[in-house]
Amino acid sequence: MTAHVNSYYAATAHKQDARPALAGSMSADVCVVGAGFTGINAALELAERGVSVVVVEAVRVGFGASGRNGGQIVNGYSRDLDVISARYGETAGRLIGSLANEGGDIIRARAQKYGIQCDLREGMLITALTHKQMRGLEHHVKTWKGFGFEQFELLDKAGLAPHVVTERYVGGLLDKRGGHIHPLNLVQGEAAAFESLGGRIFENSPVVSVDMDNAVVKTASGEVRAKTVLMCGNAYLHGVLPNLENRVMPVSTQVLATEPLGAEAERLLPSNVCVEDANYVLDYFRRTADGRLLYGGGIVYGGTDPVSIKAKVLPLILKTFPSLKDARIDFTWSGNFALTLTRFPQIGRLAPKVYFSHGDSGHGVTTTHLLARLLAESVTGDDARFGVFAGLPYFPFPGGKLLRVPLTVAGSWWYRARDVLGV
Ligand SMILES: Cc1cc2nc3c(=O)[nH]c(=O)nc-3n(C[C@H](O)[C@H](O)[C@H](O)COP(=O)(O)OP(=O)(O)OC[C@H]3O[C@@H](n4cnc5c(N)ncnc54)[C@H](O)[C@@H]3O)c2cc1C
């Protein structure tokens, strides 16, 4: 039986027994493919509305990005609200912007309603390495104020000291409605909530085909006959629906967790907020509940693992926190998120009975929760909010499957160079 990757999260997750694999034929109103935040939350939202749902997962609940990410509750999207309005028009921009905090609100409400123990902590800090990035953060505050969001505090270099102790940054922006969680415990808690409402989950059951006309989902040993199918495999969906998979590019990002650092962790991150910097390819880090530093950074377009995760991420840690040069590294792991060309998630219908949602482009902890709700609204007959997202134009990666990785790498050099040079 396949299990989770060897991460800090898998090592500290609440015990949850493996569920059976799908066997034989069964029916349900809705079949969800993929048990990450998107699939599990869409299933839970539907179960709360009285819909019968079966979830089919290739490995374990939370095996993908949802069970191994940085755990950062980042509000909004991978593109800022003014960029979204400029690209998609004022009407769509206003609606999308007005939902920028809803995903985070769903997480908190869900954790409280179902008593999910997921180490939820409040506060998230975006740090600037250059004065140009600081001006970008000031612009961000102004933009969000235009939507009525007042959750931010701009901090100069001295103002960072209560939150993060390093010489790297010139300032930052505290989002008081951000936060952090143990993501594997969150998604497992959400799965348990779904099951408590009568929902069924099958693990170790890779879906091999989807009949788009009849909404029949097949694995090697079973099938689900549904009225509606939700495709939620994100960057881990391989070889099932090539036309869907080619819309996104898997991108891997790497994470390290140190040994428990005791008082040093509290000294470096006194207020226990999580931190990400404002670079195009960004570093993200936070304390864990047991006092480790959990630090992510670096990406590989195409979704392969680097030769050595430690060699890639440790230099980033030491740049930020030189005092950790002798700290032991207890865990290293990698995971794939799904990138879109626009860095904006995509949601829609592939056929009248088959929906999909994917492409959170590295910031998906909150947006998956939002989009899962929109999927459930649409399946139960309310297309108003879903329709705005689903109606946005789709732009394919240039270069097709063969050239999209080298072309994206080339494009990203420009943005990385600007970050390094501060221009
Ligand atoms: C290392 C890392 C760090 C990140 N850090 C952050 C962060 O701090 N904050 C943030 O906002 N975002 C972060 N992200 C992004 C975020 O984790 C994702 O956007 C989000 O978890 C995507 O959820 P999902 O449910 O759409 O996909 P996933 O969680 O990837 O779930 C997809 C599921 O589908 C299953 N599946 C695939 N194919 C099949 C099949 N054929 N049959 C059955 N099941 C299938 C997979 O096994 C998997 O369990 C990070 C991502 C990574 C990889």
The ligand as a Gaussian input file, in Angstrom:
#p B3LYP/6-31G(d) Opt

LIG

0 1
 C        5.692000      22.027000      -1.117000
 C        4.514000      22.932000      -1.317000
 C        4.351000      24.046000      -0.501000
 C        3.224000      24.852000      -0.641000
 N        3.019000      25.830000       0.279000
 C        1.862000      26.531000       0.246000
 C        1.558000      27.454000       1.274000
 O        2.282000      27.575000       2.258000
 N        0.413000      28.193000       1.168000
 C       -0.428000      28.060000       0.100000
 O       -1.426000      28.759000       0.015000
 N       -0.194000      27.129000      -0.862000
 C        0.912000      26.355000      -0.804000
 N        1.125000      25.392000      -1.734000
 C        0.057000      25.120000      -2.736000
 C       -1.078000      24.289000      -2.163000
 O       -0.578000      23.264000      -1.345000
 C       -1.912000      23.688000      -3.309000
 O       -2.350000      24.739000      -4.161000
 C       -3.138000      22.928000      -2.834000
 O       -2.824000      22.050000      -1.785000
 C       -3.743000      22.144000      -4.001000
 O       -4.768000      21.324000      -3.499000
 P       -5.528000      20.334000      -4.485000
 O       -6.522000      19.604000      -3.696000
 O       -6.036000      21.084000      -5.660000
 O       -4.403000      19.341000      -5.039000
 P       -3.556000      18.183000      -4.251000
 O       -3.458000      18.473000      -2.807000
 O       -2.317000      18.003000      -5.006000
 O       -4.515000      16.934000      -4.382000
 C       -4.702000      16.207000      -5.574000
 C       -5.033000      14.773000      -5.182000
 O       -5.512000      14.070000      -6.321000
 C       -5.020000      12.759000      -6.266000
 N       -5.056000      12.208000      -7.626000
 C       -4.344000      12.596000      -8.706000
 N       -4.617000      11.804000      -9.759000
 C       -5.537000      10.901000      -9.351000
 C       -6.184000       9.819000      -9.974000
 N       -5.934000       9.483000     -11.260000
 N       -7.076000       9.095000      -9.268000
 C       -7.344000       9.409000      -7.970000
 N       -6.733000      10.434000      -7.304000
 C       -5.842000      11.167000      -7.998000
 C       -3.610000      12.918000      -5.730000
 O       -3.085000      11.702000      -5.204000
 C       -3.809000      14.000000      -4.681000
 O       -4.080000      13.458000      -3.401000
 C        2.263000      24.581000      -1.670000
 C        2.452000      23.496000      -2.519000
 C        3.548000      22.671000      -2.346000
 C        3.712000      21.485000      -3.269000

